[in-house]
Amino acid sequence: MSLNVGDSAPDFLLKTGFTEEDAIVLNDYKDKTLVLAFFPLAFTGG
């Protein structure tokens, strides 16, 4: 799947711990401003 500038992000779940309650779900932020940032080379030594 690819996204273009201006496309809505698909709903996803980001596990932050061992339980389902320790997760971030994109849909929880519906109708709010949210900035997503990805750092693919962070902590890779490259």
N, C-alpha and C positions, 0 to 999 in steps of 0.2 A: 504494500500500500504506500502510495506517496501523497504528500500534501503540497499544496501550492499556497503562496502568500494569500492570506485572507480566508482560507478554508478553516472550518471549525475542526478542532482536535477531536478525535474519537475518544469515547469514554475509556478509561483504563483504571486499573487498581495498582497502586504502588505499595508493596509490602515494606513496612518499616520496623517490624518486629516478628514475633512468633505467632501471634493470634490475628484473626480477621479484624479485631477491633484496633489493632496497631497498623492500620493501613490508611492510605490516602486515596480517595476515590475522586476522580476529576468531576464527576457529576455533583459532588457535594458543594462545588464552587460555582454552580450554574447561576447566571445573572450577576456574577461578581467579576471584577477585574483580576486577572491572574496572569502572571508572567512565568512561562516555562523556559528554563535554561538547561542546556545539555553541554557537558564538558567531556567529550569522548576521550580526550588525551590526559585528563586529570589523573594524577597518581599512577601514570603508566611509565614514567621515566623517559618519555619520548618527546 
